[in-house]
Structure formats: structure tokens, C-alpha cells
Amino acid sequence: MPISQFAGWLTVPYSGHDLSRVFIAVGDPNDWRPAFLDWADGERVAKIRPPAPTGKAVKVWLKVNDSVTEVGKVIH
């Protein structure tokens, strides 16, 4: 499952532990937002309400505890 946007949520695939501290940054690697863990289409995801849209392709990062991973780009 790729990064997706639906009903105001930005979702990222997530396969980590349920008790981890999970954050997502969109466009700015210093703007970390706490993520909610959920299920979408039978897969585990982390999701946030993203910042205001820009209409441009921006990078998305996932931080689990203190480990940061760039997960891709999304038009937001």
C-alpha cells in the first residue's frame, strides 16, 4: 500500500509495534505530527491530518521512536 490521502487523512503503511511512538512529517522534516495507528484495506497504517495543502509534490517521513525513514512523495 502506498502513501494515500482520503477524507482529510494522510496514511502511510506501518508494520511496527503498537506501543511505539509514531510521527509523520509532510514537506518539512522538522514538523513532526503524532500519528494514529489504524487499519485500511486490511493493512496496518499510521495516519495524520496533514498541514495545509500546497498542490505540489512533497516528501513524507515516518519516525518510529527515534528512527526516521523517508517513505516517499505525495502531491499535497
C-alpha positions as a Markdown table, in Angstrom:
| # | Residue | x | y | z |
|---|---|---|---|---|
| 1 | Met | 0.0 | 0.0 | 0.0 |
| 2 | Pro | 1.5 | 3.4 | -1.0 |
| 3 | Ile | 1.0 | 6.7 | 0.8 |
| 4 | Ser | -2.6 | 7.8 | 0.3 |
| 5 | Gln | -4.9 | 10.6 | 1.2 |
| 6 | Phe | -8.6 | 10.1 | 2.0 |
| 7 | Ala | -11.2 | 12.1 | 3.8 |
| 8 | Gly | -8.6 | 14.5 | 5.1 |
| 9 | Trp | -6.2 | 11.9 | 6.4 |
| 10 | Leu | -2.8 | 11.1 | 5.0 |
| 11 | Thr | -1.9 | 7.4 | 5.6 |
| 12 | Val | 1.4 | 5.6 | 5.5 |
| 13 | Pro | 1.9 | 1.8 | 5.7 |
| 14 | Tyr | 3.1 | 0.8 | 9.2 |
| 15 | Ser | 4.3 | -2.6 | 10.4 |
| 16 | Gly | 5.9 | -1.7 | 13.7 |
| 17 | His | 4.9 | -2.3 | 17.3 |
| 18 | Asp | 1.6 | -0.9 | 18.6 |
| 19 | Leu | 3.4 | 0.7 | 21.6 |
| 20 | Ser | 6.0 | 2.6 | 19.6 |
| 21 | Arg | 5.9 | 6.4 | 19.4 |
| 22 | Val | 5.0 | 7.1 | 15.7 |
| 23 | Phe | 5.1 | 10.5 | 14.0 |
| 24 | Ile | 4.8 | 11.7 | 10.3 |
| 25 | Ala | 6.3 | 14.8 | 8.7 |
| 26 | Val | 4.9 | 16.1 | 5.4 |
| 27 | Gly | 7.0 | 18.5 | 3.4 |
| 28 | Asp | 9.1 | 19.7 | 6.3 |
| 29 | Pro | 11.3 | 17.2 | 8.1 |
| 30 | Asn | 11.1 | 19.3 | 11.3 |
| 31 | Asp | 7.3 | 19.4 | 11.5 |
| 32 | Trp | 6.5 | 16.0 | 13.2 |
| 33 | Arg | 2.9 | 15.2 | 13.9 |
| 34 | Pro | 1.8 | 12.4 | 16.2 |
| 35 | Ala | 0.3 | 9.6 | 14.1 |
| 36 | Phe | -2.7 | 7.5 | 14.9 |
| 37 | Leu | -2.5 | 3.7 | 14.2 |
| 38 | Asp | -5.4 | 2.2 | 12.2 |
| 39 | Trp | -6.3 | -0.3 | 9.6 |
| 40 | Ala | -7.0 | 0.4 | 5.9 |
| 41 | Asp | -7.9 | -2.1 | 3.3 |
| 42 | Gly | -6.7 | -4.9 | 5.6 |
| 43 | Glu | -3.3 | -3.3 | 6.2 |
| 44 | Arg | -1.9 | -1.5 | 9.3 |
| 45 | Val | -1.3 | 2.2 | 8.7 |
| 46 | Ala | -0.2 | 5.3 | 10.6 |
| 47 | Lys | -2.2 | 8.4 | 9.8 |
| 48 | Ile | -2.3 | 12.1 | 10.4 |
| 49 | Arg | -4.3 | 15.2 | 9.5 |
| 50 | Pro | -1.7 | 16.8 | 7.2 |
| 51 | Pro | -0.7 | 20.5 | 7.1 |
| 52 | Ala | -2.4 | 22.9 | 4.6 |
| 53 | Pro | -2.2 | 21.6 | 1.0 |
| 54 | Thr | 0.3 | 23.3 | -1.4 |
| 55 | Gly | -0.6 | 21.4 | -4.6 |
| 56 | Lys | 3.0 | 20.4 | -5.0 |
| 57 | Ala | 4.8 | 17.1 | -4.6 |
| 58 | Val | 6.3 | 16.9 | -1.1 |
| 59 | Lys | 8.4 | 14.3 | 0.7 |
| 60 | Val | 6.8 | 12.3 | 3.6 |
| 61 | Trp | 8.8 | 10.9 | 6.5 |
| 62 | Leu | 7.9 | 8.3 | 9.2 |
| 63 | Lys | 9.5 | 8.4 | 12.6 |
| 64 | Val | 9.1 | 5.4 | 14.8 |
| 65 | Asn | 10.6 | 6.0 | 18.2 |
| 66 | Asp | 13.9 | 7.8 | 17.1 |
| 67 | Ser | 14.3 | 6.1 | 13.7 |
| 68 | Val | 13.4 | 8.3 | 10.7 |
| 69 | Thr | 12.6 | 6.8 | 7.2 |
| 70 | Glu | 11.7 | 8.7 | 4.1 |
| 71 | Val | 8.6 | 6.8 | 2.8 |
| 72 | Gly | 8.0 | 8.6 | -0.5 |
| 73 | Lys | 6.3 | 11.7 | -2.0 |
| 74 | Val | 2.7 | 12.8 | -2.3 |
| 75 | Ile | 1.0 | 15.6 | -4.0 |
| 76 | His | -0.3 | 17.7 | -1.2 |
